[in-house]
Amino acid sequence: MRGEYIMENWLLLQIQVGIVILIVLFLRQMMRRLPKIYSYALWLVVFLRLLCPWNIESPVSLIPSETHLETFLGWDGEEDVPQYGNNKNNGMALQTQPMWQAEAADQLNLSNKPDDSYAEKSLTGDRGNAPHLVSTPLSSGFSGVQKALIAIWVAGILAVWIYNFSSLYKIRRKLKCAVLLEENVWVSSAIRTPFVLGWRKPQIYLPRSLQDRELEYVLYHEKTHIRRKDYVVKNLAFLLTSVYWYHPLVWLAFYLLGQDMEMSCDEAVVKQLGLDIKKQYSQSLLNFASGSQISSATPLAFGENGVKQRIRNVLAYKNAKRWIGLIGIALVTVAGVVLLTTRGLSASPAEDGDGTIVSGGSLEGEEQANTSSAEIPEGNREIYEECQIWEGDLEGNLYQVTEEGIWEISPEGPRLVYSGYIGTAPRLQRFGDKLFFMINVTGAERDNFFYNGIGWINVKDETRGTLEIDENAPLTDLWVYNGFFQYRLEGEDAFSPDRHIFILPDDDEGLTQTEKMERGVALSRHLTENPGTLLAVGEHSWDQINACLDLDMDGVAEEIFIMRDPDEDPIYGYLPLDYYVLTVIGAEDSILKGHADNIFAEIYAVSLDGETVQLVLYEDGPSDDPLSHIFCYQAGQLVETGVIADDIRRREITAEGEIISHIRYGGIQDDYKLVTWQLNEAKELVEIPQDTYELVSQNEITLLTHLPVRSMPVPQEGIYMGIRGYIIEPQTVKFIAVSSDERWIQVEAEDGQQGWFAIEWDPDRWDYVIKELDLGAYEIFEGLKVIAG
């Protein structure tokens, strides 16, 4: 249902985009006698519409809304809109519902359930047999055909960019021998037409054949591009065109944008240098017609994009009067208003408010003339609590608690996802895809007291469950973190060591032990056939995590358990698994005790060698310093074979089983260096030795003085052995690599030069010293990030 909704709206967007481009083509023809800067501005309106495709309603817009288009095309979405009705709690019915949402799950009614049902039912729902992948798969709301269309769309984008980058690579190869003429202006004999190339720091490249007079207006043309930021416009336009690669009108808009951009630049040159250069300027355009030489979409070439039309425009150009410019500005402004908005269903809102949900999430507000919105039925609309969900691929929906239950407020309208009164302070908490909340019903007696419970909803598949808290005091607080949740009862100290902490549960899969063992063998075979795939395989209960995997690949799965070490108390009474016991039950049972600060309550599995399966436990460390522990099963025993000071869940693991991690480097400035790990023959995790390590952040800093550098690190102090040395002048630079002994830093300058310089820590200055200058880092560089000592 959600996939159909997205595809339908995507198709309507393409129609709107086509209408915008056709209108601009008509206006461009009307404005053909005006300076081309105004038709250039019209195309900016088109690409601004592509960049911001959402609808802003306006009664003067020329663009029909999605609802108008649906009516014109004869689409009727009413049959696809599931209805809510027969609410057993309060007899209310929600009449409209977003098309992409799944049908409602059974509503819970605390007052109608027998007392013992809470004790019997702690978990409900069915997750299925598939393990939870670290990366979220494509939503099951898309059909096979829709997924294929999405794959073709992504492949098209990649193809366009591969072609673009290959063209840029060929151009840059030609420019290797370019000579600097002046600031950001280069001369090369390998090119035949002038052009601007670059994104952040655009450079002008000129052929050696340029004559003095010709050089003057060609340079003025290219500098006009840079002054107007045309290189930014063209890159962004190409990026948007690549996204809409299948839309022929978008490609036409991109071509005409470039043509009008160039013609407006031509006019700026003629206006500045005089009308007497028109003939010479036109001859240069003809001489430098790029043809197929500049095939990439990125460079701004002097002789590209409709040279014949540009020559005609230059020869016909006359200095425009001021009132013509005012007409052009007015036309572009009006075009922006009528093209960047859509025609609404009504020119004014309804007179009376009736509680319609608006996008801001308020339960009180003006009625919205939008057929996709929904209304909360009559009843108690007071908001008891709300929380916003932004994580992962969710769409920023707001969850609000009222007397009726928990409402999900999406752009399409409200939806009752949990029915029944759960109290006025449910303390909504989010972990993964689950929304946790307290049920503290003081008005419904049970055994002459309240009902205490903790409920949860899976916001993706709408499974849900409850845990009854059999305590003689109301719940007052709920926290969720690192795979644990904790609650507090009324009257308890918030910092009391006697905390109520549980591991977050999974949905009950309903598999037999034999089925779990068989699945463990199949899962292990999948991991060894796909080295580098990291999976979360833990099944959670209220007091432990377990999994089944064939760790030694003998065809029989081992049972794996992680639970609290009963001989150790949690640190500060905080997380129960800080002292843990990792147990493997197999041919020879293996027990391994460990300590981890803020351990994440999950078991991960990966195959780094394609032969056996390794276990991974992750911890945040005592002060958010990530650590990943790797375990191997050898000769019937579990062994910790390595620790990486990084979050392995966020790093690349190659098909060859290499882990590419970010390890903190604290030299002249804090950064991370790329370190690669792999298993050796003894199944120990070891670092692959490297002579130099690439740095990750590469922050830009300012070089304040001339810096002597070498072409490579010097292996022995004071013995340069003919290694070439040269000077980098003051400019913007960045550190890109560090030597294995961390005594040498590789710097890359704004002008493209690279080199290595030696550093040494000086405790007297409390600073790193650049040895060849005998100056501290602060004296040489400005803008260093967090100097480490």
SVG drawing of the C-alpha trace seen along z (x, -y; Angstrom):
<svg xmlns="http://www.w3.org/2000/svg" viewBox="-20 -53 92 86">
<polyline fill="none" stroke="black" stroke-width="0.4" points="0.0,0.0 2.8,-2.4 4.7,-1.6 1.6,-2.3 1.1,-5.6 4.8,-6.7 4.8,-5.6 1.5,-7.4 2.8,-10.6 6.1,-10.3 4.2,-10.0 2.1,-13.0 5.3,-14.9 6.7,-14.1 3.6,-15.5 3.9,-18.7 7.6,-19.0 6.7,-18.6 4.1,-21.3 6.5,-23.7 9.1,-23.2 6.6,-23.6 5.4,-26.9 9.0,-28.1 9.6,-27.2 6.6,-29.3 7.7,-32.3 11.3,-32.0 9.9,-32.4 8.0,-35.5 11.1,-37.0 13.4,-36.2 14.1,-40.0 15.0,-40.6 18.5,-40.2 19.3,-36.5 19.9,-37.0 16.1,-36.9 15.5,-33.6 18.5,-32.2 16.7,-33.2 13.6,-31.4 15.5,-28.1 16.7,-28.7 13.0,-28.6 12.7,-25.2 15.6,-23.7 14.5,-25.3 11.2,-23.4 13.1,-20.2 15.2,-20.8 12.1,-21.6 9.3,-19.4 6.9,-19.8 3.7,-21.8 3.0,-25.3 -0.6,-26.3 -1.4,-29.5 -4.6,-30.7 -2.6,-32.2 -0.5,-29.2 -0.5,-27.7 0.5,-24.3 -2.3,-21.9 -2.1,-20.1 -1.9,-16.4 -5.6,-16.2 -6.5,-18.2 -4.3,-15.9 -5.9,-12.8 -9.4,-14.2 -8.3,-15.0 -6.7,-11.5 -9.8,-9.8 -7.9,-8.3 -10.1,-7.4 -8.1,-6.4 -11.1,-5.8 -11.0,-2.0 -7.4,-1.9 -8.0,-3.7 -8.6,-1.3 -11.2,-2.3 -11.2,-2.0 -14.5,-1.3 -16.1,0.6 -13.7,-0.7 -14.7,1.5 -13.3,-1.0 -15.4,-4.0 -17.4,-3.3 -15.5,-5.8 -14.5,-5.3 -11.6,-6.9 -13.0,-7.6 -10.0,-8.4 -6.5,-6.8 -3.2,-7.2 -3.1,-4.9 0.5,-3.7 -0.3,-2.6 -1.1,1.1 -4.5,2.1 -5.0,1.6 -3.9,4.3 -6.4,5.6 -7.0,2.8 -6.2,3.5 -8.8,2.8 -7.6,3.0 -11.0,2.7 -12.4,5.7 -9.5,8.2 -9.6,10.7 -7.1,10.0 -4.9,13.1 -4.5,12.2 -1.7,9.7 0.3,12.3 0.0,14.8 0.8,12.4 4.1,10.6 4.9,10.6 2.8,10.7 3.5,10.5 5.6,12.4 8.9,11.2 9.4,14.1 12.4,16.2 14.8,13.8 17.6,12.4 17.8,8.6 20.3,7.1 22.4,4.2 21.4,2.3 17.6,1.8 16.2,3.7 13.9,2.1 10.5,1.6 8.2,4.6 5.5,2.1 7.0,2.1 5.9,4.8 8.4,6.7 7.7,4.5 8.1,1.3 11.4,2.5 12.6,3.3 11.7,-0.2 13.6,-1.7 16.6,0.4 16.5,-0.8 16.2,-4.4 19.3,-4.0 21.2,-2.3 20.4,-5.1 21.8,-7.7 24.9,-5.7 25.4,-5.4 25.1,-9.1 27.6,-9.8 30.0,-7.2 30.0,-8.8 30.4,-12.2 33.3,-11.2 35.1,-9.4 34.9,-12.6 36.2,-14.6 39.1,-12.1 40.1,-12.5 40.0,-16.3 42.1,-16.3 44.7,-14.1 45.1,-16.7 45.6,-19.4 48.5,-17.7 51.1,-19.9 49.1,-23.2 51.2,-26.2 49.9,-28.9 49.5,-32.2 48.0,-34.2 45.7,-33.5 43.4,-30.6 44.2,-31.0 46.2,-28.2 47.5,-27.8 47.9,-24.4 48.8,-23.3 46.7,-20.2 43.4,-22.0 41.8,-23.9 39.1,-25.9 38.9,-28.0 36.8,-26.7 36.1,-26.9 36.6,-23.7 36.1,-23.1 33.5,-23.1 34.8,-24.7 37.8,-26.5 37.0,-27.0 40.0,-27.4 40.2,-28.9 42.1,-27.0 43.2,-28.7 44.8,-27.3 48.2,-28.7 47.0,-29.9 45.1,-32.9 46.1,-36.4 46.2,-39.4 42.9,-41.1 41.2,-37.7 42.6,-36.8 41.0,-39.9 37.4,-39.1 37.8,-35.3 39.1,-35.9 36.3,-38.4 33.8,-35.8 35.2,-33.0 35.5,-35.4 31.9,-36.4 31.0,-32.7 32.9,-32.6 31.6,-35.9 28.0,-34.8 28.6,-31.3 27.5,-29.7 29.7,-26.7 27.6,-26.0 24.4,-26.4 25.5,-24.0 26.7,-21.4 23.5,-21.5 21.4,-21.4 23.4,-18.4 22.9,-16.6 19.1,-17.2 19.1,-16.2 20.8,-12.9 18.0,-12.2 15.4,-12.8 17.5,-11.2 14.5,-9.4 12.6,-12.7 13.4,-14.1 12.0,-17.6 14.5,-17.8 17.4,-17.1 16.0,-19.8 15.8,-22.2 19.4,-21.4 20.6,-22.1 18.7,-25.4 19.8,-26.5 23.4,-26.1 22.7,-27.9 21.0,-30.9 23.7,-31.0 26.4,-31.3 24.4,-33.9 23.9,-36.1 27.6,-35.8 28.4,-36.8 26.1,-39.8 27.9,-40.8 31.3,-40.8 30.0,-42.9 28.3,-45.3 31.5,-45.8 34.1,-45.9 32.0,-47.7 29.9,-46.9 32.9,-47.2 34.2,-43.7 31.1,-41.8 32.6,-40.6 35.9,-39.5 34.1,-38.0 31.8,-36.0 34.9,-34.8 36.4,-33.5 33.2,-31.7 33.4,-30.0 37.1,-29.2 36.6,-27.7 33.5,-25.7 34.1,-22.8 32.1,-20.2 32.6,-16.9 35.9,-17.9 34.2,-19.0 31.7,-16.2 31.4,-16.4 28.5,-18.2 30.7,-20.0 33.1,-22.4 31.9,-25.7 33.6,-25.8 33.8,-29.1 32.7,-27.6 30.0,-25.1 26.2,-25.0 24.6,-26.3 27.5,-28.3 25.4,-29.3 22.7,-30.7 25.2,-32.5 26.9,-34.2 23.5,-35.4 22.7,-36.7 26.1,-38.6 25.7,-40.2 22.2,-41.3 22.9,-42.5 22.2,-46.2 22.5,-47.8 19.1,-47.4 17.2,-50.3 16.4,-50.4 12.7,-49.9 13.3,-46.7 15.2,-45.4 12.3,-46.2 10.0,-44.3 12.3,-41.3 12.5,-41.4 8.7,-41.6 8.2,-38.6 10.7,-36.4 9.1,-37.3 5.6,-36.5 6.9,-33.3 8.5,-32.3 5.2,-32.8 3.0,-30.9 5.5,-28.0 6.9,-27.4 3.4,-26.9 0.5,-24.7 -3.2,-25.6 -5.0,-24.7 -8.4,-23.2 -9.7,-26.3 -8.5,-29.9 -9.2,-30.3 -9.5,-28.0 -12.7,-26.9 -14.2,-29.4 -14.5,-27.1 -11.9,-24.8 -13.0,-21.3 -9.8,-19.7 -8.2,-18.6 -4.6,-17.5 -2.2,-19.9 1.4,-19.1 2.7,-20.6 1.0,-17.9 -1.4,-20.1 -4.8,-18.5 -6.4,-22.0 -6.2,-24.0 -7.9,-25.3 -9.6,-23.0 -7.3,-22.1 -8.8,-21.8 -6.7,-18.7 -8.3,-15.4 -5.3,-13.5 -5.8,-14.8 -8.0,-13.1 -9.9,-14.2 -9.7,-12.8 -13.3,-11.9 -15.1,-13.7 -13.8,-12.9 -11.1,-14.0 -8.5,-15.6 -6.2,-16.8 -2.6,-15.8 -1.1,-13.9 2.3,-13.3 4.1,-13.4 7.4,-12.4 8.9,-12.9 10.5,-10.0 13.3,-11.0 15.6,-7.9 16.4,-5.7 14.1,-5.7 11.1,-6.8 9.5,-10.1 9.4,-12.2 6.0,-11.2 4.7,-12.6 3.2,-10.2 0.7,-11.7 -1.1,-10.2 -4.8,-11.2 -7.6,-9.6 -8.3,-7.3 -4.7,-5.9 -1.6,-6.6 -2.0,-8.5 0.6,-8.5 0.5,-11.9 1.9,-11.7 1.6,-14.2 -1.3,-12.2 -3.3,-12.5 -3.7,-10.9 -3.9,-7.1 -4.8,-5.4 -2.0,-2.8 -2.8,-1.8 -6.4,-2.0 -7.3,-2.4 -6.6,-4.8 -3.0,-4.2 -2.6,-7.1 -1.6,-10.7 2.2,-10.2 3.2,-7.3 6.8,-8.5 7.1,-7.6 10.6,-6.2 12.1,-4.9 14.6,-2.1 15.1,-0.8 11.7,-0.4 9.8,-0.1 8.0,-2.8 7.9,-1.9 5.4,-3.5 4.2,-3.0 0.6,-1.9 -0.4,-3.4 -4.2,-3.2 -5.2,-4.6 -8.9,-4.7 -9.3,-1.0 -9.0,1.2 -7.5,4.7 -7.3,6.6 -8.2,3.3 -5.3,1.5 -4.1,0.0 -2.8,1.7 1.0,1.3 2.5,2.3 5.0,1.5 3.8,1.7 5.5,1.4 4.5,0.9 6.7,1.7 6.2,-1.4 7.0,0.5 5.0,3.7 2.6,2.7 3.3,5.8 2.9,5.0 3.3,6.4 2.9,5.7 4.8,6.6 2.9,6.6 4.8,5.0 3.6,6.7 4.5,3.9 2.4,2.2 3.3,-1.3 2.6,-3.2 5.3,-3.5 6.8,-7.0 9.7,-6.8 10.9,-4.8 14.3,-4.9 15.4,-3.0 19.1,-2.8 21.7,-0.3 19.2,2.6 18.0,2.2 15.0,0.5 14.6,-0.6 11.7,-1.7 11.2,-3.4 8.4,-3.2 6.7,-6.0 8.8,-6.8 12.1,-5.3 15.2,-7.5 16.1,-8.2 19.8,-7.3 19.0,-4.3 21.2,-1.3 18.2,1.0 17.0,0.3 14.6,2.3 16.5,3.2 15.6,5.6 17.0,6.6 14.6,5.4 12.7,8.3 12.2,9.6 8.8,10.6 8.1,14.3 9.0,16.2 7.3,19.5 10.1,21.7 11.0,25.0 14.6,25.6 15.2,27.9 14.1,25.3 16.3,22.7 19.3,25.0 18.6,25.7 18.2,22.0 21.6,21.4 23.3,23.9 21.8,22.2 22.6,18.7 26.3,19.7 26.5,21.2 25.2,17.9 27.8,15.9 30.7,18.0 29.4,17.8 29.2,14.0 32.3,12.9 32.1,9.4 28.3,9.5 27.6,8.4 24.3,9.6 22.6,9.0 21.6,12.5 20.6,12.2 17.1,13.3 16.2,11.3 14.3,12.4 13.8,10.4 17.1,11.6 19.4,12.9 20.4,12.9 20.8,16.1 21.6,17.2 22.2,20.4 25.1,20.6 27.4,23.2 30.7,21.5 33.0,24.3 31.1,25.2 30.8,28.9 27.1,29.0 25.9,28.8 24.9,25.4 26.1,24.3 23.9,22.4 25.3,19.0 24.2,17.1 25.2,13.8 23.9,12.9 24.9,11.0 27.8,12.3 26.2,13.3 29.5,12.9 29.8,9.2 27.4,6.3 26.7,3.8 28.8,0.7 26.8,-1.9 23.9,0.4 23.6,-0.8 23.8,1.8 23.6,5.5 25.8,6.7 28.8,4.6 30.1,7.8 28.9,10.5 29.2,14.3 29.4,15.4 28.6,19.1 28.8,21.5 27.1,24.9 28.5,27.4 30.6,30.5 32.7,28.9 30.9,26.2 32.9,23.0 32.5,20.1 34.2,16.7 33.7,13.9 34.2,10.3 33.8,6.7 32.6,3.9 31.5,0.4 28.0,-0.4 27.8,2.8 25.2,2.9 22.7,5.8 23.1,7.6 25.1,10.4 26.6,9.8 28.0,12.5 30.4,12.2 32.7,14.5 36.1,12.8 37.8,15.8 34.9,17.5 35.6,20.6 34.3,20.0 32.0,17.6 33.1,14.9 31.1,13.3 31.2,9.5 30.2,7.6 30.1,3.9 30.5,1.4 30.4,-2.4 33.3,-2.5 33.6,-4.5 33.3,-7.8 31.8,-7.0 35.0,-5.4 33.8,-2.6 35.3,0.9 34.4,4.0 35.3,7.4 35.9,10.2 35.5,13.9 36.5,17.1 35.5,20.7 38.7,22.8 39.0,26.4 35.8,26.3 36.7,23.2 35.6,19.5 38.6,17.2 38.7,13.4 41.0,12.9 41.0,9.1 39.6,5.7 39.2,2.8 38.8,-0.7 36.0,-1.5 32.3,-0.7 32.5,2.2 28.8,1.7 29.6,-1.5 32.7,-0.4 33.4,1.3 34.0,5.1 35.3,6.2 34.5,9.5 38.0,10.5 37.2,10.2 39.2,7.0 37.8,4.5 38.6,0.9 38.4,-1.0 38.8,-4.6 41.4,-4.7 41.9,-8.0 45.1,-9.8 46.3,-12.6 49.2,-14.3 49.3,-17.9 45.5,-17.9 42.9,-15.2 41.8,-13.0 41.2,-9.4 43.5,-7.2 42.2,-4.3 43.5,-1.1 42.9,2.3 42.5,5.6 42.2,9.2 42.4,12.7 45.8,14.4 46.4,18.1 46.0,18.5 42.6,16.9 43.9,13.8 42.7,10.4 45.8,8.4 46.5,5.1 47.7,5.2 51.0,3.2 51.1,0.0 53.9,-2.5 51.4,-5.3 47.9,-5.8 45.2,-7.9 43.5,-10.5 39.8,-10.7 38.7,-14.2 41.2,-16.2 40.1,-19.6 41.2,-22.7 43.6,-24.9 45.8,-27.9 49.5,-27.7 51.0,-30.9 54.6,-30.6 56.7,-28.8 56.8,-25.1 59.7,-22.9 58.4,-19.4 59.8,-16.2 58.4,-14.0 58.2,-11.0 58.9,-10.3 62.5,-10.0 63.3,-6.6 66.3,-7.7 66.6,-10.9 68.9,-13.4 69.6,-11.1 67.6,-12.2 69.2,-9.9 68.3,-12.1 64.7,-12.5 63.5,-15.7 62.6,-18.7 60.6,-21.8 58.6,-24.6 54.9,-25.1 53.9,-28.7 51.3,-30.1 47.7,-29.1 44.9,-26.8 46.2,-23.2 45.0,-20.0 46.7,-16.9 45.9,-13.8 48.2,-11.1 50.5,-10.1 53.6,-7.8 53.4,-4.5 55.7,-5.8 53.6,-9.0 56.7,-11.2 55.8,-12.5 52.6,-14.2 51.6,-14.5 50.1,-17.9 48.1,-18.8 47.9,-22.4 45.1,-24.3 47.2,-24.6 47.5,-20.8 51.0,-20.4 51.6,-17.5 54.6,-16.8 55.7,-15.4 57.2,-17.2 58.6,-15.8 57.2,-16.6 58.4,-16.0 56.7,-16.6 58.4,-19.3 57.3,-19.0 58.8,-22.4 56.7,-24.2 53.8,-21.8 53.4,-21.7 54.5,-19.7 57.5,-21.2 58.1,-21.2 61.7,-20.1 63.1,-21.8 61.8,-25.1 62.1,-24.6 58.7,-26.3 55.7,-25.1 52.5,-24.0 50.6,-27.0 53.2,-29.3 52.9,-27.7 49.2,-26.7 46.0,-28.5 42.7,-26.7 44.1,-23.4 41.4,-21.2 41.8,-20.2 45.6,-19.8 46.5,-16.6 49.4,-16.3"/>
</svg>
